[in-house]
Amino acid sequence: MFYIIGLGLGDPDDITVKGLNIIKQCERIYLESYTSILSCGQEKLEEYYGRKLILADREMVEQRADEILDGADTQSIAFLVVGDPFGATTHTDLMLRAKEKGIHTSIVHNASIMNAIGCCGLQLYHFGETISIPYWDDSWKPDSFYDKIVANLKHGLHTLCLLDIKVKEPTLESLMKKKREYMPPRFMSVSEAAGQLLEIVANRQAGEADGIESQKEHSLNENSLIVGLARVGHETQQIVACSLIEMKDKDLGPPLHSLIIPNGNLHPLEKEFLQQFAELDQ
Amino acid sequence: MFYIIGLGLGDPDDITVKGLNIIKQCERIYLESYTSILSCGQEKLEEYYGRKLILADREMVEQRADEILDGADTQSIAFLVVGDPFGATTHTDLMLRAKEKGIHTSIVHNASIMNAIGCCGLQLYHFGETISIPYWDDSWKPDSFYDKIVANLKHGLHTLCLLDIKVKEPTLESLMKKKREYMPPRFMSVSEAAGQLLEIVANRQAGEADGIESQKEHSLNENSLIVGLARVGHETQQIVACSLIEMKDKDLGPPLHSLIIPNGNLHPLEKEFLQQFAELDQ
């Protein structure tokens, strides 16, 4: 049996009892290490389970799936994923490959950022499409996600923004040399995300002045309310509600960070709940 | 401390290790019983925890919150919720009331239908606004949720449809007599939901023929692909992918059921994954 087990968001004991019992009787245990990170780190997990974990990076999952699945027709193999097993496309792909080989799979669900962001008091059924904000560089500054935020605002919906993670990114040099060298891991902060959003807002406003159709009513500006979340589900969780321009100067500490753009028409209960995160900080 | 603990979706051992350890040292433990149901039932939970649970129905949570929170400033009180603590507005309200009283609260997250529906292979970040389909009666047939499905389809997004639950609904007679009598609990099935959707589709098509602006391109019809899910996260989980009209005749067994309207432009991986649920059934 091939088990894909969600670890939840924060501590080793955020695993479910079901998941922990399965891990204890597995032959090999892989820990997926590139779509997310657990606040507690690998060593703490190994200590907690009393078992060694094999780190599975992107290259292993995408190119050496056979190795991971090897023997799972007769033995129990576990693949651990931060959050819920269905948070990333590659895990779905892994399940399909197992099925092709006639290997039975079993899923153990857990909390993920997709439902845990309810902790800021914004109701999950008022959220529209989730977007990802990618790191920009000097020559590549995609901004199409901004249109999705605007579409959500138009329909009175909140937007969850997942912030970019760069783990095991090869350096440009190593690509040319064909020798593997990696850049240090990077996790986008709410401050960096706010900075990129402000740049887009400025560009669009310039565009509007130049005659491009205005969508002012449903667009963002410097004073738009946004919510920054760090280490959701962990003891050190932090939530801040402030304006977009203020968010640029916030330091919410270590990763992972997420951002929410609330709709412009909050339910009274949502407003009341958010208020506590504005007070705390200002 | 007042703990709100998510139980996940299926079995007693879907609780997290953290949640279970907290329950074991609490003075009183409430089990919320009206926004959802756990497949396994109250008795199995009590046996598993080795503790008695106090059932908290809608009336208790909305009108006797003081009773639930009593003593939580000095003792540990737990409030158990199927899925994740932030799945329903009333739990957010309970947290605010605790805060007003100066009682500290702590949240233990878990999987909920909002993220676990990823199990059908449709990617969570391709979902738009979640809708609720209410039970109709002879005189009350609201259909505004249909417009939200159409809006999602227009933006290439899937729609999760949460299906109505009627628990402890007073009978009309009892309202008049001022004597409490309740109707038997009802949980909408994917078949019932498909039936109501087909009625709306027929009405809208008649409307279009009468000259109302056509939105044919992004509307549903009898042959639209839909996905029915039952008891997600539980051993007996069932997923069926078929046309809307076929879904009307499906029996997916005991509650809870949910329905997904996929967008018309599936990613190849989503299509491949869904296929297995079409094969199983046809």
Interface residues (C-beta under 8 A of the other chain):
Chain A: G6 G8 L9 D11 P12 D13 D14 I15 T16 V17 K18 L20 N21 G83 D84 P85 F86 G87 T89 T92 D93 M95 L96 K99 I107 V108 H109 N110 A111 S112 M114 N115 A116 G118 C119 G121 Q123 L124 Y125 H126 F127 G128 E129 T130 I131 S132 A151 H155 L157 L162 G233 L269 E272 F273 Q276
Chain B: G6 G8 L9 D11 P12 D13 D14 I15 T16 V17 K18 L20 N21 G83 D84 P85 F86 G87 T89 T92 D93 M95 L96 K99 I107 V108 H109 N110 A111 S112 M114 N115 A116 G118 C119 G121 Q123 L124 Y125 H126 F127 G128 E129 T130 I131 S132 A151 H155 L157 L162 G233 L269 E272 F273 Q276
